[in-house]
Amino acid sequence: MSKYEIILYWSEEDSAFIAEVPELAGCMADGGSMAEALHNAEIVIAEWIETAKELGREIPTPKGRLKYA
């Protein structure tokens, strides 16, 4: 399981739950349930990191939870 922040929400437009990973540009997944969207996000995060390594791109360190807002 990754340590990146994942934002889950329902999208009426897509008729699916969406899982966004804000720390990894363009990294998102969907699913018919929140659990499925989260599972798919974990797969996409791993693929995003693998692709970034192959391309020699920087991989952000997970920031974790904000200490203040």
KEKE-3310 file (N, C-alpha, C; in steps of 0.2 Angstrom, whole numbers, plus 5000, padded with zeros to 4 digits):
npx = (5004:5003:5010:5005:4993:4976:4962:4945:4930:4913:4908:4895:4895:4903:4898:4904:4915:4929:4946:4959:4976:4984:4998:5005:5006:4992:4988:4976:4961:4947:4931:4918:4914:4919:4929:4934:4939:4949:4957:4961:4967:4979:4985:4987:4996:5008:5011:5013:5024:5033:5034:5039:5052:5057:5058:5067:5062:5058:5053:5040:5042:5031:5020:5011:5000:4993:5000:4995:4983)
npy = (4994:5011:5027:5039:5053:5050:5055:5052:5052:5053:5053:5060:5063:5053:5042:5034:5030:5041:5041:5051:5056:5068:5071:5065:5069:5069:5056:5045:5035:5025:5017:5006:5005:5013:5005:4998:5008:5013:5002:5001:5013:5011:5002:5010:5019:5012:5009:5022:5026:5016:5019:5033:5030:5023:5033:5041:5051:5062:5056:5060:5062:5055:5066:5064:5067:5084:5095:5107:5118)
npz = (5000:4996:5002:4998:4997:4994:4986:4987:4979:4973:4956:4947:4933:4928:4933:4943:4957:4960:4962:4966:4965:4971:4973:4963:4947:4936:4940:4943:4946:4944:4949:4953:4966:4982:4987:4976:4968:4976:4977:4963:4962:4969:4961:4949:4955:4957:4944:4939:4946:4942:4928:4929:4934:4923:4914:4920:4928:4942:4957:4968:4985:4997:5005:5016:5030:5032:5044:5048:5042)
capx = (5000:5007:5009:5002:4987:4971:4956:4940:4923:4908:4907:4889:4897:4906:4894:4909:4919:4935:4952:4964:4982:4987:5005:5007:5003:4988:4987:4969:4958:4940:4928:4911:4913:4925:4935:4937:4942:4955:4962:4963:4972:4985:4988:4990:5002:5013:5012:5015:5031:5037:5035:5043:5058:5060:5059:5072:5059:5058:5047:5039:5041:5024:5020:5008:4994:4995:5000:4991:4979)
capy = (5000:5017:5032:5045:5055:5048:5058:5048:5055:5051:5058:5059:5063:5047:5037:5030:5033:5043:5041:5056:5056:5074:5072:5062:5072:5065:5050:5044:5029:5025:5011:5005:5006:5016:5000:4996:5014:5013:4996:5003:5018:5008:4999:5015:5023:5008:5010:5029:5026:5012:5023:5038:5027:5021:5039:5045:5057:5063:5053:5064:5059:5056:5071:5062:5072:5090:5096:5113:5121)
capz = (5000:4995:5007:4995:4999:4989:4987:4984:4978:4968:4950:4943:4926:4926:4937:4946:4962:4957:4967:4964:4969:4970:4973:4957:4942:4932:4943:4946:4944:4946:4951:4954:4973:4985:4988:4970:4966:4980:4974:4956:4963:4971:4955:4945:4958:4956:4937:4938:4949:4937:4922:4931:4935:4917:4910:4923:4931:4949:4960:4974:4992:5000:5011:5022:5032:5034:5051:5049:5036)
cpx = (5004:5005:5007:4995:4982:4965:4950:4933:4919:4907:4900:4890:4899:4902:4899:4912:4926:4940:4957:4970:4986:4994:5008:5003:4999:4986:4980:4966:4950:4937:4921:4909:4920:4931:4938:4941:4949:4960:4965:4968:4979:4989:4991:4996:5008:5016:5015:5023:5035:5039:5040:5051:5061:5062:5064:5069:5059:5052:5046:5039:5034:5024:5016:5002:4997:4995:4996:4988:4977)
cpy = (5006:5022:5038:5046:5053:5051:5054:5052:5052:5056:5056:5059:5056:5041:5032:5034:5035:5043:5045:5055:5062:5075:5069:5065:5068:5058:5049:5038:5030:5018:5011:5006:5010:5011:4999:5002:5015:5008:4998:5009:5016:5005:5004:5019:5019:5009:5017:5029:5022:5016:5029:5036:5026:5027:5043:5051:5057:5060:5057:5060:5060:5061:5069:5068:5079:5091:5102:5114:5128)
cpz = (5000:5001:5004:4997:4993:4991:4984:4984:4973:4962:4947:4936:4924:4929:4940:4952:4959:4963:4963:4968:4967:4969:4967:4951:4937:4934:4946:4943:4946:4947:4953:4962:4976:4985:4982:4967:4970:4978:4967:4957:4965:4965:4950:4948:4957:4949:4936:4940:4944:4931:4923:4931:4928:4913:4914:4926:4938:4952:4967:4980:4995:5006:5017:5024:5034:5041:5053:5042:5037)
residu = (MET:SER:LYS:TYR:GLU:ILE:ILE:LEU:TYR:TRP:SER:GLU:GLU:ASP:SER:ALA:PHE:ILE:ALA:GLU:VAL:PRO:GLU:LEU:ALA:GLY:CYS:MET:ALA:ASP:GLY:GLY:SER:MET:ALA:GLU:ALA:LEU:HIS:ASN:ALA:GLU:ILE:VAL:ILE:ALA:GLU:TRP:ILE:GLU:THR:ALA:LYS:GLU:LEU:GLY:ARG:GLU:ILE:PRO:THR:PRO:LYS:GLY:ARG:LEU:LYS:TYR:ALA)
# end
